[in-house]
Amino acid sequence: MSTPTHATSTSSDAHVERARVARRLRPLYAGVLLGGLALWVPVEKLFMAELGFDAASVGLTAGVYAAVVPVVELPSGVLADRWSRKGVLLLAYAAALAAVLVCGLAQDVATYLVGAAMLGVYLALQSGTLDAMVYDVLAEELDTTESFEATLGRVRAVESAALAGSAIGGGLLSMATSPRATYLATIPLLATSMVCIGRFREPRLHRAGERAPLRDQVQATYRTVLERGPLRAIVALMVLTSLLLQWTLEFGPLWMVALAAPALLYGVQWAGLTGALGVGGLLASRLHLDCRATLATLGAAVVGAALAVAVSHHLAVVVAAQVVGAVVIVVLSVHLTGLLHASVPSTIRAGVASGVSTLTWLAFLPFAVVFGIVAERIGVHGAGWMVVALAAATALGVLRLAAPETCAAACAPEPEAVGHERGPAPAALDHRPGALAA
């Protein structure tokens, strides 16, 4: 007769714990939502045209912030691990506020490029920091990180909602006032976002134990990202999925141009892609992503979506394939992010995540240049086969990661240097936490 009572008590305790975590993360969710309401994004190209931008200078703008990110990203991750992740995230939103202010007040191309460089600083500072904070909250509050994928999925859903709100709100505000007003209206949202993040209680796991010398920590971060071992497959797949998602967001609209889509469909396509980010995040928490059959199905879906984009000349098919591809990519990226964070100690978690993002940017720059050249010479459908190859490599990597022998090596639970954390910790990384603690 005691079993039902015990089960009820356990269920009640779990509910209380989830509620406690939700309360602690609430300021973070609010900060992400408000900080993601970039009202200027949907009308950015229109505003740039008003300032005198041509195609070459638009490309230069993208190159400016893309060049800044790899330079700042890894040092910012190390700073987050050694100092304060909340502090680095606040600096990120301060950089975003400065970028929007400079761009919104710009009267010429040169000034706008300065704002674009500040935007690169924002992208670098926030990359990896937020995910590491969420992971450590779960480890600190629950003594387990089994719900990380579900929690990160909710964060992605909040980010998606902010982007979708920006697309609608920014367009309406621009119609009622001017494109410049969308920049200035974003500033108080960013300021309020910083207030919300300031109320967040930061986890302390990354400060537990004796702090390693800076040189040792930087070396450990680089080794973890670049050395051979069980983590390399996860890092490679994270780079591939990030490349696919960046390509979809950056170059997906080229198909709309090539197929002479009406203006209304541009909004539909963008709304579909931004919505896909949230759907993928929520879906990741509901799938058995440790199952080989599930991962094989997701890999096949990525390849199928890329093939449809490359060969189809029907707008509805192309848009649907881009949206489905984005959903699947986000699902895989959430799963891979969980594996990455579970494979490294908290003392270098943000730095490693930033290092992976740096690799993505370094890979995306040449890929984007080559894709643009190929698309110019043989058309977007011909260039789409580059993406099919990228998707095929991702699917093969996912299958390899899902192989029984690989899963046994990568997903076996092992304690980290910080005893609160649970999760897959590759044996090849065992020496690193010890080295940092020495």
C-alpha positions in Angstrom: 0.0 0.0 0.0 3.0 2.3 0.4 4.0 2.2 -3.3 1.2 4.6 -4.6 2.0 7.0 -1.8 5.7 6.9 -2.7 5.0 7.4 -6.4 2.8 10.4 -5.7 5.4 11.9 -3.4 8.1 11.4 -6.1 5.9 12.9 -8.7 5.2 15.9 -6.5 8.8 16.4 -5.8 9.6 16.4 -9.5 6.9 18.9 -10.1 8.3 21.2 -7.4 11.8 20.9 -8.8 10.6 21.7 -12.4 8.7 24.7 -11.0 11.8 25.9 -9.2 13.9 25.7 -12.4 11.2 27.5 -14.4 11.1 30.4 -11.9 14.9 30.7 -11.9 15.0 30.7 -15.8 12.1 33.1 -16.1 14.3 36.3 -16.2 16.4 34.6 -18.8 13.5 33.7 -21.0 12.2 37.3 -20.7 15.6 38.7 -21.6 15.9 36.5 -24.7 12.4 37.4 -25.9 12.9 41.1 -25.5 16.4 41.0 -26.8 15.3 39.1 -29.9 12.7 41.6 -30.9 14.9 43.1 -33.6 12.3 45.3 -35.3 14.8 46.5 -37.8 15.7 43.2 -39.4 12.8 42.8 -41.8 13.4 46.3 -43.3 17.2 46.4 -43.0 17.9 46.1 -46.8 15.3 48.8 -47.5 17.0 51.2 -45.0 20.4 50.3 -46.4 19.2 51.2 -49.9 18.1 54.6 -48.6 21.6 55.2 -47.3 23.1 54.4 -50.7 24.2 50.8 -50.4 24.7 48.8 -53.6 25.1 45.0 -53.9 28.8 45.2 -53.3 28.5 47.3 -50.1 25.7 45.0 -48.8 28.1 42.1 -49.2 30.8 44.1 -47.5 28.5 44.6 -44.5 28.0 40.9 -44.1 31.7 40.4 -44.4 32.5 43.0 -41.7 30.5 41.3 -38.9 31.4 37.8 -40.2 35.1 38.7 -39.9 34.6 40.1 -36.3 32.9 37.1 -34.9 35.7 34.5 -35.2 38.2 37.0 -33.6 36.1 37.8 -30.6 34.2 34.5 -30.0 36.7 32.2 -28.4 38.2 34.8 -26.1 34.7 35.8 -25.0 33.9 32.2 -24.2 37.0 31.9 -22.0 36.1 35.2 -20.3 32.6 33.8 -19.6 34.1 30.7 -18.0 36.6 32.6 -15.9 34.5 35.7 -15.0 30.7 35.6 -15.4 28.5 34.2 -18.0 25.7 36.6 -17.0 28.2 39.4 -17.3 29.3 38.4 -20.8 25.6 38.1 -21.9 25.0 41.6 -20.6 28.0 42.8 -22.5 26.5 41.1 -25.6 23.2 42.9 -25.4 25.1 46.2 -24.7 27.0 45.6 -27.9 23.7 44.9 -29.7 22.2 48.1 -28.3 25.3 50.1 -29.5 25.1 48.5 -32.9 21.4 49.3 -33.4 22.0 52.9 -32.2 24.9 53.5 -34.5 23.1 51.9 -37.5 19.8 53.7 -36.7 21.5 57.1 -36.6 23.8 56.4 -39.6 23.6 58.8 -42.6 26.1 57.0 -44.8 27.6 53.6 -45.6 30.8 54.0 -43.6 28.9 54.7 -40.3 26.6 51.7 -40.9 29.7 49.5 -41.3 30.8 50.5 -37.9 27.5 49.4 -36.5 27.8 46.1 -38.4 31.2 45.5 -36.6 29.5 46.1 -33.3 26.8 43.6 -34.3 29.6 41.1 -34.9 30.8 41.6 -31.3 27.2 40.9 -30.1 27.1 37.7 -32.1 30.4 36.6 -30.7 29.7 37.4 -27.0 26.3 35.7 -26.8 27.3 32.6 -28.7 27.5 29.5 -26.4 27.1 31.6 -23.3 23.3 31.3 -23.0 23.3 27.5 -23.6 26.0 27.0 -20.9 24.0 29.0 -18.4 20.9 26.9 -19.0 22.9 23.6 -18.7 24.5 24.7 -15.4 21.2 25.8 -13.9 19.8 22.3 -14.5 22.9 20.7 -13.1 22.8 22.9 -10.0 19.1 22.8 -9.3 18.2 19.2 -10.3 21.6 17.4 -9.9 20.9 16.0 -13.5 20.8 17.5 -17.0 18.4 14.9 -18.5 15.9 17.7 -19.3 18.5 19.9 -21.1 17.2 19.2 -24.6 13.6 20.0 -23.6 14.7 23.2 -21.8 17.0 24.4 -24.7 14.1 23.6 -27.0 11.9 26.1 -25.1 14.7 28.7 -25.3 14.8 28.2 -29.1 11.0 28.5 -29.2 11.3 31.9 -27.3 13.9 33.0 -29.8 11.7 32.0 -32.7 8.7 33.8 -31.3 10.9 37.0 -31.0 12.0 36.7 -34.6 8.4 36.1 -35.8 7.2 39.1 -33.8 10.0 41.2 -35.2 9.0 40.3 -38.8 5.4 41.4 -38.2 6.0 44.3 -35.8 8.9 45.8 -37.8 7.1 45.7 -41.0 4.0 47.4 -39.6 6.1 50.1 -37.8 8.1 50.8 -40.9 4.8 51.3 -42.9 3.5 53.6 -40.2 6.7 55.6 -39.7 10.0 54.9 -41.5 12.6 52.2 -41.6 14.9 54.3 -39.4 12.3 54.3 -36.7 12.4 50.5 -36.4 16.1 50.8 -35.3 15.3 53.4 -32.7 12.3 51.5 -31.4 14.5 48.4 -30.8 16.7 50.2 -28.3 14.3 50.3 -25.3 13.6 46.6 -25.9 17.3 45.8 -25.6 17.6 48.0 -22.5 14.7 46.2 -20.9 16.2 42.9 -21.9 19.4 43.8 -20.0 17.4 44.6 -16.9 15.7 41.1 -17.1 19.0 39.3 -17.5 20.4 41.3 -14.6 17.8 39.7 -12.4 18.8 36.2 -13.3 20.7 34.3 -10.6 23.8 32.9 -12.3 24.8 29.3 -11.6 28.2 28.9 -9.9 29.4 25.5 -11.2 32.0 27.0 -13.5 33.6 28.7 -10.5 33.7 25.6 -8.3 37.1 24.5 -7.1 40.5 26.1 -7.6 40.8 28.3 -10.7 43.3 27.1 -13.3 45.8 29.6 -14.7 44.6 31.4 -17.8 47.1 29.7 -20.0 46.1 26.2 -18.9 42.4 27.0 -19.4 42.9 28.4 -22.9 45.0 25.4 -23.8 42.4 23.0 -22.5 39.7 24.8 -24.4 41.6 24.6 -27.7 42.5 20.9 -27.1 38.9 20.0 -26.4 37.7 21.6 -29.6 40.5 20.5 -31.9 42.0 17.3 -30.7 41.1 13.8 -31.9 38.7 11.9 -29.7 35.1 11.1 -29.2 34.2 14.8 -29.1 35.5 15.4 -32.7 32.4 13.8 -34.3 30.1 15.9 -32.3 32.0 19.1 -33.1 32.1 18.3 -36.8 28.4 17.6 -36.9 27.6 20.8 -35.0 29.6 22.7 -37.6 27.8 21.0 -40.5 24.3 21.6 -39.0 25.2 25.2 -38.3 26.4 25.7 -41.9 23.1 24.2 -43.2 21.0 26.5 -41.0 23.1 29.6 -41.9 22.8 28.8 -45.6 19.0 28.4 -45.3 18.6 31.8 -43.6 21.1 33.7 -45.7 20.6 32.1 -49.2 17.1 30.7 -49.1 15.6 33.9 -50.4 17.7 33.5 -53.6 15.3 30.8 -54.7 12.4 33.3 -54.3 14.2 35.6 -56.6 15.0 32.9 -59.1 11.4 31.6 -59.2 10.0 35.2 -59.5 8.0 34.9 -56.3 5.5 37.7 -55.5 6.4 40.0 -52.7 3.8 38.5 -50.3 5.6 35.1 -50.5 8.8 36.6 -49.2 7.0 37.3 -45.9 5.5 33.8 -45.9 8.9 32.2 -46.5 10.6 34.2 -43.7 7.8 33.5 -41.3 8.1 29.8 -42.1 11.8 29.8 -41.4 11.7 31.8 -38.2 8.8 29.6 -37.0 10.8 26.5 -37.9 13.4 27.5 -35.3 10.8 27.2 -32.5 9.1 24.1 -33.9 12.4 22.3 -34.1 13.3 23.3 -30.6 10.1 22.0 -29.2 10.1 18.9 -31.3 13.6 18.0 -30.1 12.3 17.4 -26.6 9.6 15.0 -27.8 11.7 12.7 -30.0 13.9 9.8 -28.9 17.1 11.2 -30.2 19.3 8.5 -28.7 17.5 6.0 -31.1 19.4 5.1 -34.2 16.2 4.8 -36.3 15.1 8.3 -35.3 18.5 9.8 -36.2 18.5 7.9 -39.5 15.1 9.3 -40.3 16.2 12.9 -39.5 19.3 12.5 -41.6 17.2 11.2 -44.5 14.9 14.2 -44.1 17.8 16.7 -44.3 19.0 15.1 -47.5 15.5 15.0 -49.0 14.8 18.6 -48.2 18.1 19.7 -49.8 17.3 17.6 -52.9 13.9 19.2 -53.2 15.4 22.7 -53.0 18.0 21.8 -55.6 15.8 20.2 -58.2 12.3 21.7 -57.8 11.0 24.7 -59.7 7.8 25.0 -57.8 7.7 27.7 -55.2 5.4 25.8 -52.7 7.7 22.8 -52.8 10.9 24.9 -52.4 9.5 26.9 -49.4 8.1 23.8 -47.8 11.5 22.0 -48.2 13.4 24.9 -46.7 11.1 25.0 -43.7 11.1 21.3 -43.1 14.9 21.3 -43.5 15.3 24.1 -41.0 13.0 22.2 -38.5 15.1 19.0 -38.7 18.4 20.9 -38.5 17.3 22.6 -35.3 16.2 19.3 -33.8 19.7 17.8 -34.6 21.5 20.9 -33.3 19.7 20.8 -30.0 20.6 17.2 -29.6 24.2 17.8 -30.5 24.4 20.8 -28.2 23.3 18.6 -25.3 26.0 16.0 -26.2 28.7 18.8 -26.4 27.9 20.3 -23.0 27.6 16.9 -21.3 31.1 16.0 -22.7 33.0 18.9 -21.1 33.4 20.3 -17.6 31.6 23.5 -16.6 35.0 25.3 -16.2 35.5 25.3 -20.0 31.9 24.8 -21.3 31.2 28.3 -22.7 34.7 28.5 -24.2 34.3 25.2 -26.0 30.8 26.2 -27.3 32.3 29.4 -28.6 35.1 27.5 -30.2 32.7 25.4 -32.1 30.8 28.5 -33.3 34.1 30.0 -34.4 34.8 26.9 -36.5 31.4 27.4 -38.1 32.0 31.0 -39.1 35.4 30.1 -40.5 33.8 27.4 -42.6 30.9 29.5 -43.6 32.9 32.3 -45.1 34.6 30.3 -47.9 31.5 28.2 -48.4 29.4 31.3 -48.9 31.9 32.8 -51.3 32.1 29.7 -53.4 28.3 29.2 -53.3 27.8 32.8 -54.5 30.3 32.3 -57.4 28.7 29.0 -58.5 25.2 30.4 -58.2 26.2 33.4 -60.3 27.6 31.2 -63.1 25.2 28.2 -63.2 22.2 29.4 -61.2 20.9 28.7 -57.7 19.6 25.3 -58.6 23.0 24.2 -59.8 24.7 25.6 -56.7 22.0 23.8 -54.6 23.9 20.6 -55.2 26.6 21.9 -52.9 24.0 22.0 -50.2 22.9 18.4 -51.1 26.5 17.3 -50.5 26.6 19.1 -47.2 23.3 17.5 -46.2 24.6 14.1 -47.2 27.7 14.5 -45.1 25.5 15.5 -42.1 23.3 12.4 -42.6 26.3 10.1 -42.7 27.8 11.8 -39.6 24.5 11.4 -37.7 24.4 7.7 -38.6 28.0 7.2 -37.5 27.3 9.0 -34.2 24.3 6.7 -33.7 26.3 3.5 -34.2 26.1 1.3 -31.1 29.8 1.3 -30.5 30.0 5.1 -30.9 27.0 5.7 -28.6 28.6 3.4 -26.0 31.7 5.5 -26.0 30.1 8.9 -26.2 27.0 8.5 -24.1 28.3 6.5 -21.1 27.6 8.5 -18.0 30.7 9.5 -16.1 31.2 12.1 -13.3 32.9 15.3 -14.1 35.2 17.4 -12.0 32.1 19.0 -10.6 30.1 16.3 -8.9 26.7 17.8 -9.6 26.7 17.3 -13.3 25.6 14.2 -15.1 25.7 13.2 -18.7 27.7 11.7 -21.5 31.4 12.3 -20.9 33.8 10.7 -23.4 36.6 8.8 -21.7 39.2 10.7 -23.9 38.3 13.9 -22.1 38.8 12.6 -18.5 42.3 14.1 -18.2 41.1 17.6 -19.0 39.0 18.3 -16.0 41.8 16.9 -13.8 44.3 19.1 -15.6 42.2 22.1 -14.9 41.7 21.2 -11.3 45.4 20.6 -10.7 
